[in-house]
């Protein structure tokens, strides 16, 4: 059957693999290449000289379809893979559709990882999310905090799916000796983000809300919660750079945190976005709505020790993102 696995087990956990520069002429498949992270990874790979970066839009390839996924791998024959495809959303979407977030993401991950095994992909990077960590994990959150406490209830289904992906990568390392890795980014933002009112994360939601208010001359903007939670934000272009860096410099079973190592309150980020968008009215807070996790700052010492740090400041990243939003606003609202 097209979607079966026939690999022989290995005794190693990727032992013996030495990270090195990737072959710029090899086929490099980016799953989710049109999304926030995937599109940034494509830009980074092309700027680094990769000549055969491939992807397939979801309208042409449904990664939840196992046979279709295996057929694509047989056709494309990728040597390297970044698994950035996922069903994503903010607090409202995660709280409303937990079955979808759990089922869709587990199917995507399972199909892509199993197809990569069946077609002997050399290097695969799985992208998760910082929501995999316990709600009350000690701050900043270390990689070894995984599975040490209860998850944030508003996105636990999505988190469980991403945890399953991490364990799937570790299992591939143990059973087949594949030098595959996982990376856990903090809150990401940038071009090609989801700016829809119902499905977006906090930062693009705020950009749209404040831009709408500035354009309409509204006297006030109302945000969810108290504004007190602290969040760390990383520009997608920095994340893409970190992904390539990890694939060329890291090998190990543990997921690697990717972030800036600094955070701000939601109130602070809202004030910055108001300034960037030119909104001069009042900001009000609907405290009947949930705040989510009180703080979610990643310990990035593992990545820093490998020699990588983020380069794009939050203010500069917001200005770039807002500029892109303005240039694409007609399409985003179409």
Secondary structure, DSSP 8 states (H G I E B T S, - for coil): -TT-------S-SSTT-------TTS-EEEETTTSHHHHHHHHHHHHTT-S-EE---TTT--TT-HHHHHHHHHHH--SEEEE-------HHHHHH-HHHHHHHHHHHHHHHHHHHHHTT-SEEEEE--GGGS-TT--SSB-GGGTTSS---GGGHHHHHHHHHHHHHHHHHHHHH----EEEEE-EEESTT----TTT--HHHHHHHHHHHHHHHT-SEEEEES-S--EE-EEEHHHHHHHHHHHHHH---SS-EEES-S--EEHHHHHHHHHHHHT--SEEEEETTS----SEE-B--HHHHHHT----S-HHHHHHHHHHHHHHTHHHHT-
